[in-house]
Amino acid sequence: MEQTLAVLEMMGRVFVTTFTSPLFILIYLGLFMIVAWQYRRLDKLSGRILDNRRNSYWQAALLSSFLGLLGGGLGSILLVLLGINLNNIGISQLWLLAILLMFISPRFLCFAYAGGILSLFSLLTGYPQINIPHLMALIAVLHMVESLLILLDGKFQPTPVYVKKSGIVQGGFNLQKFWPIPLIALMGVGVLEPGTGVNMPDWWPLLKDYPAVTPDQTYALLPVLAILGYGEITTTTTPAQRIRHSAGKLFAFSLILLLLALGASRWENLTLAAALFSPLGHELVIFLGQQEERRKQPLYRQNESGVMVLDLLPGRAAARVGIKSQDIILSMNARKVRNLYDLEEEWGQSRGPVHLEILRGGKRIVCQLDESRGKELGIIAVPDHYSRRYLLLQEDNIFELLRRFWEKLKRLF
């Protein structure tokens, strides 16, 4: 226990020293601006499709950055607890391969794919000479942190979109998120004089195949910056439901990969299994999510009985009285409404209180809006038959990519 507290104290000092460094602060602010720019891009995309913008990308970026700090702290503890050494795991080759894979598909910009391919190439050719169990454990820890961040942040302000899937335009939510995370990681630095540093317990490190040639090998705690990302569009479940499912599957993937990495550090025969599971297991997570999306019926589709609410603009009239996503507005001031145009027209003509009849969970309720001139109603409705702007949603998994590649080959020959 005393040794654990000593290590945590050292990690805390490194964090404090790092965050008081002007260079680190400047770099972290740069990552924050990149994250804010990505959220602004998503907001603009949604605005072009729906003719409404939230303009809340700064809040989203601040929350993601704060949660990234928490995730970085948890990830750092796991990295040190496992004893993952950043030496000899091919970090530069890993980044290069990830960037190259991005040109095949943007979602391949992920260490799970690059790390698996790099490890398999190393096993087959002997180059580069990397510590595969440590690389796999690093990938597992990053995805474990990502699954936690998805669960905490994924459902915060999901971006409403219209998508066309299987020839039908329907409403949905883009759950894309980004997190800048600062990590404290181990790196071998050589041998220090006996009695210096912190003596770790006998069980440490959990990963037993360090490249050290002497029991006096020592390791420094170094700050590392990274950005984690998550992207998914849901049209068949609520954002909260999809987030729980996705986070659970990703956590299961990371836990299995971590166990394989730990096993490979003791039994060399498991190294190939870990290297294969990294890309294939990650692809399975995506495939299962797409299968779930395909099997279920669309949740946000217009019907003949009224106007279904897809989302609400915060602070506007509808949001203030508690109207929710999936509510079906049947009438406004006793006038039946069939589309968003009817709603906006009646809202613009109203004077004084406005009464809405709403169908929620099979029950009819009535709510009153205090109409104020110049104020927006703030309802984003699900698309109707006249919607002309939407995203074209196609399946994007390795099996579909292989099918498209095979179709191109058949056309060529």
Protein Blocks (a to p, Z undefined) as FASTA:
>chain_A
ZZmmmmmmmmmmmmmmmmmpmklmmmmmmmmmmmmmmmmmmmmmmmmmnopafklmmmmm
mmmmmmmmmmmmmmmmmmmmnopafehnlmmmmmmmmmmmmmmpmklmcfklmmmmmmmm
mmmnopacddfklmmmmmmmmmmmmmmmmmmmmmgopacddddeehiacddddfbdcddd
dddddddebjadehiajdddfkbcfblcbcbfbfkbccdddddddddddddddfkbcfkl
mmmmmmmmmmmmmmmmmmmmmmmmmmmklmmmmmmmmmmmmmmmmmmmmmmmmmpccfbd
cdfkbccdfbdcehiaklmnopaehiacfbgghiacfbfklmmmmmmmpgcjddddddee
hiacdddddddehiafkiacdddfklcbdcddddddfklmmmmmmmmmmmmZZ
